[in-house]
């Protein structure tokens, strides 16, 4: 039995509508949530790795790369 299915036109229409719909948060953060977020610090090692991966991706060459 084939595990893959092909969506019908109704499914495609529903997915298209959902993708085009506005995506907004359900509410603003509370003052407590903002305070917690502002107090967080990024691990320097994690920040270094993130920067390395971003630079590596920006300089990627080869098949599948957009000009």
matplotlib code that plots the C-alpha trace (Angstrom):
import matplotlib.pyplot as plt

x = [0.0, 1.3, 1.9, 1.7, -1.6, -2.5, -4.6, -7.8, -8.6, -10.6, -7.6, -5.4, -7.8, -8.0, -4.2, -3.9, -6.4, -4.6, -1.2, -2.5, -4.4, -2.9, -0.8, -0.9, -0.3, -3.4, -2.3, 0.5, 3.0, 2.4, 4.8, 6.1, 6.8, 8.6, 10.7, 11.7, 12.6, 14.6, 16.6, 17.6, 21.2, 22.5, 25.2, 28.4, 29.3, 25.8, 26.0, 29.3, 28.0, 24.9, 27.0, 29.3, 26.3, 24.7, 28.0, 28.5, 25.0, 25.4, 28.6, 27.2, 28.0, 26.7, 23.6, 20.3, 21.8, 19.9, 22.0]
y = [0.0, 3.5, 5.6, 8.9, 10.5, 13.3, 16.1, 16.9, 20.4, 21.2, 20.4, 22.5, 25.5, 25.2, 25.1, 28.1, 30.1, 29.3, 30.2, 33.6, 34.4, 37.0, 35.4, 37.4, 36.6, 36.0, 38.6, 41.0, 39.7, 40.6, 42.9, 39.8, 37.9, 40.9, 41.3, 37.6, 37.9, 41.0, 39.3, 36.3, 36.1, 34.1, 31.6, 33.0, 29.6, 29.3, 32.8, 32.0, 28.8, 30.6, 33.3, 30.7, 28.8, 32.0, 33.0, 29.5, 29.5, 33.0, 31.9, 28.6, 27.7, 25.0, 23.3, 24.6, 28.0, 31.1, 33.7]
z = [0.0, -0.9, 2.2, 0.2, -0.8, -3.1, -1.6, -3.4, -4.7, -1.5, 0.6, -1.6, -1.4, 2.4, 2.7, 0.3, 2.4, 5.6, 4.2, 2.9, 6.2, 8.5, 11.2, 14.4, 18.0, 20.1, 22.7, 23.7, 26.2, 29.8, 31.7, 33.6, 30.3, 28.9, 32.0, 31.9, 28.2, 28.7, 31.5, 29.5, 28.3, 25.3, 26.0, 24.3, 22.8, 21.3, 19.8, 18.3, 16.7, 15.4, 13.8, 12.2, 10.7, 9.4, 7.7, 6.3, 4.9, 3.4, 1.6, 0.3, -3.2, -5.5, -6.7, -5.5, -4.6, -5.9, -7.6]

ax = plt.figure().add_subplot(projection="3d")
ax.plot(x, y, z, "-o")
ax.set_aspect("equal")
plt.show()
